[in-house]
Amino acid sequence: MFEVGFSELCMVALVALLVIGPERLPKVARLAGYWVGKTRHMMASVKAEISAELQAEELRQLLKEQSGLEELQTLQEEIASASDVFKTTVEQPLVESIQQVNHNEPE
């Protein structure tokens, strides 16, 4: 992200040494390191939470699509059972009556 080279770090350290002083510089450096670490940890946790939320949303979408597929499968089963009912109630008696007519016709 930020390209900071060795010379820039040396310049910052020199300015900090001059401004803060050699007695307080180690304490300030520790405090700055603590806050940088805490900030990195916070950013990592926020990133992990966002990632988990995105994965949860993807799972919700997949479940929604899956439920739509289940509805279609249920509809297909209902159509198949209705077709079977149609065959038993309408088609078979019709075929039987046609066969009966064919047997009763003189040749």
C-alpha positions as CSV (number, residue, x, y, z in Angstrom):
1,M,0.0,0.0,0.0
2,F,2.5,2.6,1.2
3,E,6.0,2.2,-0.1
4,V,8.3,3.3,2.7
5,G,11.9,2.6,2.2
6,F,14.8,2.4,4.7
7,S,15.8,6.0,4.1
8,E,12.3,7.2,5.0
9,L,12.3,5.1,8.2
10,C,15.7,6.5,9.2
11,M,14.5,10.1,8.6
12,V,11.3,9.5,10.7
13,A,13.4,7.9,13.5
14,L,15.9,10.8,13.5
15,V,13.0,13.4,13.7
16,A,11.4,11.4,16.4
17,L,14.7,11.2,18.3
18,L,15.1,15.0,18.0
19,V,11.5,15.9,18.9
20,I,10.8,13.3,21.6
21,G,14.2,12.9,23.1
22,P,16.3,9.8,23.8
23,E,14.7,9.2,27.3
24,R,11.1,8.9,26.1
25,L,11.7,7.5,22.6
26,P,11.6,3.8,23.7
27,K,8.3,4.3,25.6
28,V,6.7,6.2,22.7
29,A,7.9,3.5,20.3
30,R,6.4,0.7,22.4
31,L,3.1,2.7,22.6
32,A,3.1,3.2,18.9
33,G,3.8,-0.5,18.3
34,Y,1.0,-1.4,20.6
35,W,-1.5,0.7,18.8
36,V,-0.4,-0.4,15.4
37,G,-0.8,-4.0,16.5
38,K,-4.2,-3.4,18.0
39,T,-5.3,-1.6,14.8
40,R,-4.0,-4.5,12.7
41,H,-5.8,-7.0,14.9
42,M,-9.0,-5.0,14.7
43,M,-8.8,-4.8,10.9
44,A,-8.2,-8.5,10.6
45,S,-11.2,-9.3,12.7
46,V,-13.4,-6.9,10.7
47,K,-12.1,-8.5,7.5
48,A,-12.9,-12.0,8.9
49,E,-16.4,-10.9,9.9
50,I,-17.1,-9.5,6.5
51,S,-15.9,-12.7,4.9
52,A,-18.0,-14.8,7.2
53,E,-21.1,-12.7,6.4
54,L,-20.5,-13.0,2.6
55,Q,-20.2,-16.7,2.9
56,A,-23.4,-16.8,5.0
57,E,-25.2,-14.8,2.3
58,E,-23.9,-17.2,-0.4
59,L,-25.3,-20.1,1.6
60,R,-28.6,-18.3,2.0
61,Q,-28.8,-17.8,-1.8
62,L,-27.9,-21.5,-2.4
63,L,-30.6,-22.6,0.0
64,K,-33.1,-20.3,-1.7
65,E,-32.2,-21.8,-5.0
66,Q,-32.4,-25.3,-3.6
67,S,-35.9,-24.6,-2.2
68,G,-37.0,-23.5,-5.6
69,L,-35.7,-26.7,-7.1
70,E,-37.5,-28.7,-4.4
71,E,-40.8,-26.9,-5.3
72,L,-40.3,-27.8,-9.0
73,Q,-39.5,-31.4,-8.0
74,T,-42.7,-31.5,-5.9
75,L,-44.7,-30.1,-8.8
76,Q,-43.2,-32.7,-11.1
77,E,-44.2,-35.5,-8.7
78,E,-47.8,-34.0,-8.5
79,I,-48.0,-33.9,-12.3
80,A,-46.8,-37.5,-12.5
81,S,-49.4,-38.7,-10.0
82,A,-52.1,-36.7,-11.8
83,S,-51.1,-38.4,-15.0
84,D,-51.3,-41.8,-13.3
85,V,-54.8,-41.0,-12.0
86,F,-55.8,-39.9,-15.5
87,K,-54.6,-43.1,-17.0
88,T,-56.5,-45.3,-14.4
89,T,-59.7,-43.3,-14.5
90,V,-60.0,-42.2,-18.1
91,E,-57.6,-44.0,-20.4
92,Q,-58.0,-47.6,-19.3
93,P,-61.9,-47.6,-19.4
94,L,-61.7,-45.9,-22.8
95,V,-59.3,-48.5,-24.1
96,E,-61.4,-51.3,-22.7
97,S,-64.6,-49.9,-24.3
98,I,-62.8,-49.6,-27.7
99,Q,-61.7,-53.2,-27.4
100,Q,-65.2,-54.2,-26.5
101,V,-66.6,-52.4,-29.5
102,N,-64.0,-54.1,-31.7
103,H,-64.9,-57.5,-30.5
104,N,-68.6,-56.9,-30.9
105,E,-68.3,-55.7,-34.5
106,P,-69.0,-58.4,-37.1
107,E,-66.2,-58.9,-39.5
